[in-house]
Each structure stands twice: as structure tokens, then as C-alpha cells.
Amino acid sequence: MSVPQPRVHATLRLEMQNERHTDRRFFKGWAKPGPLVRDPARVEVGEDETLDAISGDFRLFQFKKGHRFSTDDVLTAFYGTSWCPRAETGLDLGSGIGSVAMIAAWRLPGARFVTVEAQENSVRLARKSALYNGIEDRCEIRLGDFRAPDVLRDSEKFDLVLGSPPYFRLNAGIPGDHPQKIACRFEVRGDIADYCQVAARHLAFGGLFACVFPNEQHARVESVASQANFTIVRRRPVILKEGEPPLLCLFGMTRSDDLPPSFRAKTWVEPALIIRTRAGEVHPEYQVLKLAIGFPP
């Protein structure tokens, strides 16, 4: 007895067949999940810019010699979108060129986002990326210092708040060869304490604040999180190369008042995430993590 096959709408079947022959759908044998960008040619790439793959068919505008999206951004977006209970609204603090927000918006196609960034050049690139990816109607990119009282209204609350803060103090090292890089690496406009305070003020009931910070400074994060009335419900160390100590750590925080009293002092420390094996290859878990954000393994 034959098993009845599910019916596929004829138009959808035809679209899928046509996309089999679309170069943009496939990359080295990997099929991009999600929709293809409808009109990719409507935004020009400047001479000092590149247009790079980020999630699925989404692309990201970046300066050739400026700040480029990094593992920190990928991990922050993945962690927040994976562990937020639900998200209709998202806020990205110190959003830079928009890499965290673009990944999050791709993973949460029904959510609306607000991003805040103080560097005008970075905001311009992020707005170009949002327009290219066709999400300008649900991704509001604001220019300003997120600590300023007029940038975010007191009434604005978000289910998910994301942040990839700079974590070097101003006197901690060489600033960099491009002005855009300085504020992305050094605590020019606030630090992790400011991120926590602003996130706590604008987090909706039961929402999640996700961020990344050096693992060796996790005690500092715990201190400022507590001062902002956050409970770090989970954190995960990140090892860049197998056999080495963890350099980064991912944090997922919820306002303590939104948790039962017995849970407010608990933090689930997850097994470390390894980015590369001892041989220098991409670790199998990070390969499947990249697949989960719409990036080839």
C-alpha cells in the first residue's frame, strides 16, 4: 500500500526547482537557508568597502581596513537568539556595523530590532546592510551614545538585549590603525557596567541580556551584573584553540526580580565551546553552530 505524499503547492515547487539552478542559493555544496535577498543590486558597494556573507543570503557592508565582524559577534547573536525565551523585540547596544543585529534579525524573522551606535560611519554601513537585506522596515538603526537619556525612551522595553562590549581599558594597549577600531576594542564610551545598567532598564519582563566578555574578567561581569540587579542564569566559556585556556565567555542574564528567590543566586556554567581543534581545523560543534546562524560550516 503506497503512503500518500504531502501535497506541495505548485508555485512553491516551481520556485524550489528554479532555485536549484540559482548560483546564489548554493555555495560549495551548501544550500543557503532562508529567503534570497530580492534586489541585491540596489545598494552600491563603496570603493573602501566590502560586501560579505553573514547569514543565509544576508550580507554585511564593512570597511576594507576598518572594523570587521568577528567571532565575538557571531557568538553573541547565536547565544542570545538561542536562549531568549521568546523575542518579538530586540535591542543591540553599541551595535557597530550591525553584524550582531543582522544575524539576530535573520534568525528571528518576526522580530523588530533597534540598534544604537555612536560612530556615524558604522551607522551608515549598518543602514546599507539593512537596506540590502530588506529589513529596513523592522530594524531601526539609531545614531547616538546608548548612555544618553534621549537615545532610548524609558518606555521602550525589549525581549532580547544584545551587546558585544569593548573590553580593553584606554591605557591597556595599542589603539589600532583605524579610528573605527578604537571604540570597538577600547572602553571609549562606557564599559560592561554601562551595558548592564542600560540593558536592565530596557529589558521586558522575563527577557534576556546576552553579551560576550573575556573569561578572565568574568568576576568583573558578575559584579556589575549584580549591581544592575541581574542574575547570570547561564554562562559558557569559549576556547579559541583546543588545549588552550578559555579566552572568552558568553553570558545570559535575566533581571533577578523576574526569577524565583531560590534561583537568583544560581548560574549554570556550561561546558566550554571550542572554536578550533588542536590541528587548527574548525571544531565540529562550531561547525554546526555556524550552520545554525546560516553560515557555511
Legacy VTK file of the C-alpha trace (Angstrom):
# vtk DataFile Version 3.0
C-alpha trace
ASCII
DATASET POLYDATA
POINTS 297 float
0.000 0.000 0.000
1.506 3.329 -1.061
1.900 6.056 1.500
0.213 9.307 0.439
2.761 12.029 -0.164
2.240 15.526 1.237
0.995 17.969 -1.376
3.300 20.842 -2.255
1.794 23.945 -3.774
2.679 24.052 -7.484
4.083 27.586 -7.266
6.299 26.692 -4.319
7.522 23.554 -6.100
8.387 25.601 -9.198
10.244 28.212 -7.093
12.288 25.471 -5.413
13.122 23.904 -8.778
14.196 27.261 -10.177
16.365 27.954 -7.127
18.172 24.661 -7.740
19.729 26.467 -10.668
20.369 29.741 -8.855
24.027 30.306 -8.081
23.175 32.460 -5.060
21.324 29.596 -3.342
24.378 27.316 -3.192
27.943 27.786 -2.014
30.414 24.895 -2.349
27.630 22.332 -1.961
25.929 24.131 0.932
22.380 25.363 0.408
21.713 28.747 1.989
18.681 28.523 4.287
16.082 31.262 4.362
14.873 33.612 1.638
17.102 35.049 -1.027
17.515 38.817 -0.976
15.044 40.217 -3.517
17.019 43.090 -5.036
20.713 42.768 -4.156
21.868 45.318 -6.720
20.011 48.304 -5.259
22.776 49.219 -2.773
26.205 50.168 -4.097
29.458 48.996 -2.570
31.882 51.866 -1.990
35.490 51.735 -3.099
36.656 51.438 0.514
34.001 48.841 1.399
33.384 45.127 1.020
30.080 43.263 0.967
30.395 39.988 2.853
28.202 36.985 3.608
26.803 36.904 7.146
23.651 34.719 7.499
21.895 32.861 4.708
21.691 35.309 1.806
22.138 38.296 4.139
25.228 40.407 3.527
27.175 42.902 5.617
28.847 46.115 4.478
32.280 46.619 6.039
35.275 48.863 5.524
38.213 47.099 3.892
40.588 48.454 6.529
38.180 49.219 9.371
36.446 47.128 11.996
35.365 43.727 10.637
32.821 41.385 12.137
34.328 38.761 14.402
33.746 35.541 16.309
32.569 37.681 19.246
29.666 38.990 17.142
28.693 35.553 15.852
28.692 34.065 19.348
26.720 36.933 20.904
23.981 36.750 18.281
23.800 32.960 18.478
23.723 32.843 22.271
21.056 35.492 22.646
18.738 34.197 19.942
19.158 30.613 21.181
18.380 31.198 24.866
15.902 34.080 24.903
12.539 32.528 25.892
10.746 34.443 23.107
11.545 37.591 21.193
9.254 39.977 19.377
11.612 42.891 20.017
15.386 43.166 20.242
17.899 45.850 21.199
21.572 45.832 20.195
23.750 48.157 22.296
26.926 49.596 20.785
25.918 47.874 17.574
28.874 48.871 15.408
28.438 47.922 11.761
25.358 45.861 12.641
26.771 42.345 12.471
25.095 41.109 15.687
21.758 42.663 14.722
21.859 41.264 11.156
22.427 37.714 12.413
19.739 38.092 15.075
17.257 39.562 12.596
17.925 36.699 10.195
17.352 34.102 12.946
14.248 35.889 14.270
12.357 36.904 11.126
9.289 38.042 13.069
11.157 40.304 15.495
11.687 44.059 15.310
15.070 45.490 16.293
16.507 48.768 17.495
20.270 49.245 17.357
22.285 52.074 18.892
25.755 53.060 17.714
27.767 56.250 18.307
30.084 56.102 15.274
28.477 57.727 12.249
30.480 55.709 9.707
29.419 52.449 11.349
25.773 53.530 11.387
25.956 54.350 7.685
27.297 50.877 6.915
24.671 49.200 9.108
21.876 51.092 7.367
23.215 49.996 3.995
23.232 46.373 5.215
19.656 46.628 6.489
18.520 48.093 3.164
20.395 45.452 1.160
18.902 42.642 3.265
15.395 44.079 3.006
14.855 44.502 6.751
14.916 48.301 6.994
11.226 48.266 7.975
11.925 46.172 11.108
15.437 47.289 12.029
15.744 50.865 13.287
19.384 51.916 13.426
19.935 54.895 15.718
22.964 57.147 15.861
23.966 58.064 19.401
25.551 57.044 22.682
23.277 54.466 24.308
24.042 56.009 27.705
22.471 59.329 26.656
18.940 59.864 28.050
17.437 60.905 24.695
18.525 57.844 22.683
16.216 55.267 24.278
12.852 56.217 25.784
12.112 54.954 29.287
9.017 53.213 27.939
10.948 51.168 25.378
11.272 47.553 26.526
12.794 44.649 24.632
12.533 40.876 24.983
16.162 40.431 23.957
19.089 42.788 24.537
22.435 42.042 22.896
25.878 43.500 23.427
29.440 42.848 22.343
31.191 45.429 24.532
34.760 46.641 24.149
36.841 45.174 26.936
40.183 46.961 26.891
40.701 49.986 29.096
42.014 53.069 27.253
45.552 52.606 28.564
45.635 48.847 28.056
47.307 48.588 24.662
47.813 49.866 21.123
44.596 51.613 19.974
44.669 50.417 16.341
45.330 51.641 12.823
41.775 52.810 12.039
39.607 55.180 14.129
36.616 52.837 13.781
38.540 50.061 15.514
39.366 52.085 18.626
35.826 52.340 20.023
35.143 48.711 19.116
38.089 47.491 21.202
38.598 50.106 23.904
36.186 51.434 26.533
35.804 54.875 24.954
32.062 55.255 25.528
31.245 53.186 28.570
32.101 49.710 29.731
30.409 46.448 30.688
28.800 48.160 33.701
27.071 50.665 31.395
25.881 47.865 29.131
24.360 46.044 32.106
22.682 49.157 33.530
21.073 50.156 30.228
20.084 46.576 29.409
18.397 46.191 32.806
16.380 49.402 32.302
15.108 48.346 28.901
14.582 44.615 29.318
10.984 43.385 29.178
9.623 41.038 31.838
11.424 37.696 31.665
13.713 38.895 28.891
17.362 38.013 28.309
20.516 40.113 28.065
23.293 38.279 26.222
26.854 39.504 25.893
30.439 38.341 25.440
33.472 39.306 27.529
36.945 37.944 28.327
36.726 34.852 30.514
39.495 36.116 32.785
37.230 39.057 33.635
34.137 37.001 34.470
34.311 38.157 38.107
34.044 41.738 36.865
30.959 40.831 34.834
29.408 39.081 37.825
29.965 42.173 39.978
28.432 44.709 37.584
25.596 42.328 36.706
24.700 42.069 40.379
24.797 45.876 40.727
22.314 46.101 37.823
20.038 43.571 39.571
20.819 40.844 37.061
21.186 37.135 37.657
23.585 35.425 35.258
21.424 32.387 34.601
23.983 30.777 32.321
27.482 31.375 31.043
29.710 29.482 28.656
33.499 29.745 28.388
34.894 29.836 24.849
38.212 28.215 23.918
39.668 29.553 20.683
42.003 26.571 20.199
41.671 23.151 21.801
44.078 22.631 24.689
44.350 26.329 25.495
42.550 28.124 28.356
39.254 29.864 27.519
39.718 33.441 26.344
36.077 34.482 26.010
32.874 33.834 27.893
29.226 34.153 26.891
26.744 35.421 29.459
22.955 35.129 29.575
21.327 37.365 32.190
17.796 37.921 33.439
16.595 40.538 35.898
16.704 38.996 39.359
13.229 40.304 40.198
11.842 38.173 37.347
13.139 34.944 38.911
12.053 32.910 41.959
14.153 33.853 45.031
15.672 30.371 45.163
17.044 30.788 41.622
18.590 34.243 41.950
21.992 33.031 43.133
22.347 30.230 40.580
24.411 30.221 37.406
24.613 27.257 35.073
28.212 27.100 33.799
28.117 25.219 30.527
30.901 23.088 29.063
33.368 25.179 27.089
32.742 25.825 23.419
35.817 25.091 21.300
36.318 27.068 18.089
39.277 25.209 16.562
40.799 21.793 17.156
44.437 21.188 18.084
45.112 20.674 14.382
43.718 24.123 13.602
40.532 22.890 11.924
37.088 24.245 12.756
35.733 22.249 15.701
32.679 20.071 14.860
30.466 21.883 17.378
31.408 25.285 15.996
30.701 23.959 12.501
27.115 23.143 13.431
26.837 26.447 15.325
27.781 28.249 12.118
25.119 26.273 10.275
22.608 27.441 12.892
23.287 31.098 12.060
23.072 30.480 8.328
26.827 30.352 7.638
28.690 27.579 5.808
30.491 25.133 8.131
LINES 1 298
297 0 1 2 3 4 5 6 7 8 9 10 11 12 13 14 15 16 17 18 19 20 21 22 23 24 25 26 27 28 29 30 31 32 33 34 35 36 37 38 39 40 41 42 43 44 45 46 47 48 49 50 51 52 53 54 55 56 57 58 59 60 61 62 63 64 65 66 67 68 69 70 71 72 73 74 75 76 77 78 79 80 81 82 83 84 85 86 87 88 89 90 91 92 93 94 95 96 97 98 99 100 101 102 103 104 105 106 107 108 109 110 111 112 113 114 115 116 117 118 119 120 121 122 123 124 125 126 127 128 129 130 131 132 133 134 135 136 137 138 139 140 141 142 143 144 145 146 147 148 149 150 151 152 153 154 155 156 157 158 159 160 161 162 163 164 165 166 167 168 169 170 171 172 173 174 175 176 177 178 179 180 181 182 183 184 185 186 187 188 189 190 191 192 193 194 195 196 197 198 199 200 201 202 203 204 205 206 207 208 209 210 211 212 213 214 215 216 217 218 219 220 221 222 223 224 225 226 227 228 229 230 231 232 233 234 235 236 237 238 239 240 241 242 243 244 245 246 247 248 249 250 251 252 253 254 255 256 257 258 259 260 261 262 263 264 265 266 267 268 269 270 271 272 273 274 275 276 277 278 279 280 281 282 283 284 285 286 287 288 289 290 291 292 293 294 295 296
